[in-house]
Structure formats: structure tokens, C-alpha cells
């Protein structure tokens, strides 16, 4: 295992590299320190993270007689925790604590004793209590991956999750989308509202909630006429996590800044400067595009809740906030853009994702 400090956008990042079997893994961890005057702090942070990872690697995860639930919890904390986003890990842990670990058949069963029947009965039980096939398949993904890791460590010889009958996928109900005329009505309805800028950007670029809340002014280039989607704001149980990264590598994209959007955003920027001058020290100069009157960035959860309240008063068909992203795809398709164009605009990593979601075209 090796570690080093890397600089990205004038900030230190701790980069850890290690091997699991023959597979090389790497994780970038934001130190939170600016480059200037913080090298020693960044080095101490790096050492702390390396020590943490070394303890994990030194711990003996051997013995097929250890409890399955104990092993899975350890795998989540010490293996997955270094390869997935914090918010994703929180979701996985919540499922483990509230669903998987409470299933009676898993209590006191060891890795050696875990059989396909234990896992199959869990999935069948979840379906009977009304959990969707798609959600059960997500449970299976983690259980299978955990047991595959146990195989890689030579703790078990086979993966009992390989011999499972999964519930068939269900066709999703078609997402409600807005027409061009309804989008115009939506923008007019939100004129002067705290979400006005959020709605404008989302209904133009089909941004995810995390992307529009994470958009910074430094990503808007009025001279070049571009807008870059490369920052996110994601809600977690400990607050909002702001990151210089998007959901996937393909999600980081640069889109054209239309003439009307350029004019609109210049107006937003001017208004924020006026509010800053008026409030003085009370103004939060966060650098984010979508903010409240005092400059505080709008949070993803606040956006969703306010949008739900407002849309019910609008007279428009009810739509989820994420439905605006689908609406943009529909409008792009209606003006002749093909599925690959839409994939690039929305930032999907796999064109099959675009094709599956928007198959109603």
C-alpha cells in the first residue's frame, strides 16, 4: 500500500493505492486543506489515512466460522468504504442495519454455514412484504459482492449467492414529463421564487439535483460560452457533502452556454453582487450559483421539498423534480437529437442507461 499527496484546484488530496488480490485499487480523499501553508497538516492527514488502511489490511479476515453478518458489516466499513462515495456507503449501511441484519435466517449463521436457501428465503420474504423486485436486486448486488470478496480471501470456496433465483424486473411506469409549453409555464410560475435559478438551469440542461446545487460560478465561462458540470452537493445524514466530483466520470461534462442563459445568469450574478453589497459581512460569499438571499447555498433536500409544495399550487401536472431531467431528454429527442446526443447532454456513463430510461421514445 502506498500513499501520496496530490494537488487539484489548489487543494491537497491524499491518494491511497493498494492491491486486493491482483486488482489495484486507488482512492482520492479530500484533505480540506488549501496548498498554501498547509503542507504539514496535509502530510499528517495522509499518514492518518494510511495508518487507518494498514490496520484494515493487517486485520485477519480469515475463518469460515465467523458470522456472516459480522463479516458483511466489516466488509462494508473496511472495503466498500474505500471505494464508494460517502452517501452511497450510508445507504448501504442503512439497508444492512435495518433490513439484512434483522432477517431471522441470517442470525448466527456462519460464512461456512451460509447456504443459497438462506439468501433465497430472504429475497422471497422481501417480495412477500411488498418490496419491489428492483430493490431486492440491489440487496443481491451487495450480498453477492460481499461473498465474492470472501472467496477472494480464500475464506469460502464458492459463492452461495450464485445459485439464486432473482425476481423478474418490472417495467417502470412512464415518467411524467413536461412539454415545451409546460416548461415555459413552469418557468413563469417560479419567476421571483427562491428556486427560479434552479428551475431555469434544470429545465435547460437536465441537471441532477446534486449537480444544480453544486454548480459554482467558476464553472460558468461567459467568455467561452460554456458551463461545466463538475461539482456536486449531496445530502447525507451529517449534512451536505460538497465535492469536486460528479456521480460518474461521464457526468463531468461541459455544455454550451446559450445566449438566453448567458444573459439570465449575468443578471443573477449582478443581483447577488447587489445583495452582497447590501448585507455586507452578513452575506455568505459561497461561490455557488443557486443560493438564498443571504448567499447560503440551496441544499438538495430543501430544493426537493420546496419544489413539491410549489408544483401542487402551479396548476401543472404533478411531476418529480427529477422529472425535469426526463423532460429535457424528451424535448431534445423531439427536435431530432439522437440517443447518443442525449447521453452526452445528460452525462450518462452508459448509453444503455439512456436507452432504457427513455425507451418510451
N, C-alpha and C positions, 0 to 999 in steps of 0.2 A: 504494500500500500504506500502511495506517495501523496504528497500534498504540496501545493504551491499557491502563491498569491498572484492573482491576475488583476489587471486594471481594465475596467469597462465604464465608459462615460464618467471618467474622473472619480470612480469609486473602486475600493478594493473588494475583490471576491476571493473566497477560499475555494480552491479547486482540489477535490479529492479524487484519486484514481485507485482502483483496486480490482482484483480478479475474483470471480465466482466460478470455480472450475476453470474452463478455458475462455470464459466470456469476460471481457474487460468492461468495467463499469466506471462511470465518471459522474460526479455531482458538483455543481456550482452552488455555493452558498453565499448569499449577500452578507457582508460583514456589517454594513450600515455605516462604514467609515469613509469619509472623503479622503482622497490621496494626500492632500496637503496636511502635514503634521501628524499623521495618524499611523505611520508605518509600524511602530512598536505595538500599538493596540491591535492592528490587523494581524501582526505576527502571533500575538498572544491568542487571538481568536482562532487562527489557523491551528495552532498547537492544541487548543482545547478540542476542536472538532476532530483532529487526527487521533487524539487520545481516546475520544469517545468511540470512534470507529474501530480502533485497535482493541478496545475492551470487548466490542461486539464480536470481532474476528477471533479473539482468543477464547471466547466462551465456548465451551464444548457443547455443541448441539447434537450430541450423539446419544444413541439409546432408543431403540424402538419401543421401550416400555414406558416412555414418558407420555403423559396425557396429550391427546390430540389438541384439545382446546388450549392447553398451555403452550404447545408448540406453535399453534396458529397465532396466538397473541404475541408471542416472541417474534415470529416472522413478520408480523405487521409492524411492530415497533422497531425492529433492528435490521430488517432487509428492505421492505417496501418503503419504510420511512426515508431511505436514502435515494429512492428512485422515482418518487411521485411527488406531486405538489402537496403542500400542507393541507389545503382544503379538501383534496381528494382523500388524503390519509384520514382526515377527520370523519369523512363519510364512511370509509371502510371500517373504522373503529366503531362507529355508531352501530353499523349493521352487525358487527361481531358481538358487541356487548348486549344489544337489545334483541337480536334475533338468533344468530348462530349459537352463541354460548348458552342460551336458555332452552335449547331443544333437548328434551329428556334423553334421547338416544345417544347424544354426544357426551353425556355426563359420565365421567370416569372411564371412558373408552381410551385405550392407548393407540399410538400410531400403528403398532403391530396388530392390534385387535380391530382397527377400523376397517369395515368391510363395505363393499358397494351398497349393501342393503341399508346400512346406517344413513348413508348420504341420500339414497333414493327415497327412503321414508321421510327424510327432512324436506326434500323438494315436493313430494306428494302432499305432505301436511301443509306446506305453504300455499299450494294451489287450492287445497280444500278450504282454507280460511280466506280465500279471495285475493291473494297476492297475484299480480299479473305474471304471465309467462316471461315477459321481458325482464322483470325484476328478479325472478328466480334464476334466469340465465346469468344475471350479473353476480348473484350469490355463487353460482357454479364457477364462474371465471376465477374468483378469488380462492375458493376451496381447492380447485384443480391446480392453480398456480402454487399454492402453499405446499400441497403434497408433491408436486413436481420438484420443488426445492428440497424436500425431504429425501427424494430419490437422488438428487444431485449430491447430497451429503452422504449417500450410501446408508441412510437410516432404514429405508424400506426398499424392497426390490421392485415393487410395482405400484402404480398409482390407482387406488380403488375408484377414483373419480373418473377413470377412463371408461368404465363399464356402467354408464348411467343412461337412462332414457330421459332426455330433457323434454319439457313441454313444448309443443309447437308454437312458433311465433304467431302472434295475432296481427292482422292488418290494422294499422293505426287509423283512427277516424281522421278524415281530411281536416287539416288545419284551416281555421278561418283566416282568410286573407282579405285585404282591402284592395279595391280598385284604385286607379289613379285619382278619380273624382273623390273617393272616400279619404284618400291620403290628404288631398287638398283641404277637405272639410276638417280632418283631424288637426292639421297644422293650424288652421284658422281658430279652431276651438282652444288650442293650447297657447295661442298668442297671449303674451303677458304672464303666462304661468311660469312657475319655477322650473318646470320641465320643458319649456319651449325649445331650448337649445338641444336637449336630449332627444326630443321628438324629431326635430329637423335633421339631425345627424343620423339617427337610426333609420328614419324613413327614406333617407337618401342612399346611405351606404350599407344598410342591412347589418349594422354592428351588433355584436353580442352586448348584453348588459354590462359585462365586465370591461369590454373594450371602450364603450362610450363613457363610462365613469372614469376610466383610466386615461382618457385622451388628454395630452398635455399640449400647451401652446408651442413648445419646442418642436412638436411633430407636425405643425401646420406651417408650410412654407409658402407664403404668399408670392414670393418672387418666382419660384419654380412652378407654382401652381399645383402643389401636391399636398396630400395629407397622409401621414404614415401611421399605421395601426401597429404599435409595438409596445404599448404599456397596458397593464390591466389593473383593475381594482376588484378583488374578490372577497365576498363576505365570509367570515369564519366565526366560530363560537367566541373567539377572542377579539373580535372587531374586524376591520377591513385590512386586507393584506394588499399593499401596493407593490407591484412588481414590474421590472423592466423586461417582461416576457409575456408571451401570449399563450393561449391554450395549446397550440401546436406550432411547429416551425413554420408551416404554411400559413398560419393565421397572421404572422407578421408580414404585412403587405403595405405597399404604397399605392394609393389611388389618386386619380385626378381630382383636383380642387376645381369644381365647376365655377363659372363666373358668378352665378347667383349665390352659391355657397360662400365664395370668397368675400363677396360684398356683405353677406349676412354676418360672417364670422368677424370681419373687421368692425362691424357695428357692435358685436358682443364684446370684443376686446376693448373698444373705446368706452363702453358702458362700465366695464369692470375697472378701468383706469379711473373713471369719474367716481365710482363708489369707493375706490381705494383712497382717493384724494379727500373725499368727504369724511370717511371713517377714521383715516389716519392709522394710528397704532392698533386700533380695534379690528382692522381689516386683516384677514388671513391671506397672505400672498402665496398661495399654494402652487401656482403654475398650472393648474388644471383648467380645462375649458368649461366643463359643466359644474358650476358652483352655485352656492346660495348667495344672497345679497351681501353677506359679510366675507365672501371669498372661500368659505368652507366647502370642500369637495362634496358633491352629492354621492351618497352611498348606494350601492346596488339594491339593498333591501328597501331603502326609502323610495327609490325610483319605482320599484315594483308596486309597493303599497299605494303610493300616490297615483300612479297610473291606473290601478284598478278602481280606485274611488272616482277618479275623473271620467274614465271611459263609460261608467254606468250612467253618468249625467249627460253624456255627449249626444245621445240620440243615435249614435252609430252602433252597428252590430258589435256585441262584446267580442273582444279579442285579447289574447295574452300579449304581454309586452314582446315576448319572443316572436309572436305572430307578425310583428312589423318586419322582422328579418325575412320571414317567408313571403311577405307581401312584396318586398323588394325583388326577390327571386322571380316571383310571378310577373312583375312588371318588366323585368329585364327580358324574360322569355317572350313576353307579348310583343316586344319591339324587335324581336329577331335574334337575340343573343342565344348562342348555343350553350349546352350544359358545361362546357369547359370554361367559357367566359364567366358563367355564374359561379363556378367553383373558385376561380381566381378572385372574383369580386368579394365573395363571402369568406374566403380563407379556409376552405375545407382541405384537409390534408389528403383525402382520398376522393377521387371523382365518383366512386360508387356511393359515398355518403350523400353527395349532391343528388345523384340519380335516384337513390332510394327515398330520400326525404321528399323530393319534388317529382315523384313518379306520376302524380295526378296531372302533370302537364300533358 
